[in-house]
């Protein structure tokens, strides 16, 4: 994440920015998880964005508000096709298995 909260891909050889999420997409301190070729990225207010893991461009695929509390900074866990996420007041279990 950049200081402005945008998701960023860096070149591992020299640290140069390859791409960033679009302006206005702020993830703050939210956690993210890489699973196969997908990123699950949470923002501070409980919205999750599903994005393609690509070394060439930012490609968001879907988004949903799944937590209503605040401070959605807890680590994410993925097990058996289910994504676990939490904030200060609640926890959710999302079925993210491919159908």
Secondary structure as UniProt FT lines:
FT   TURN            3..4
FT   STRAND          8..10
FT   TURN            12..14
FT   STRAND          17..20
FT   TURN            23..24
FT   TURN            28..29
FT   STRAND          32..35
FT   TURN            36..37
FT   STRAND          38..42
FT   TURN            44..45
FT   STRAND          47..52
FT   STRAND          59..65
FT   STRAND          77..79
FT   TURN            80..81
FT   STRAND          82..86
FT   STRAND          91..95
//
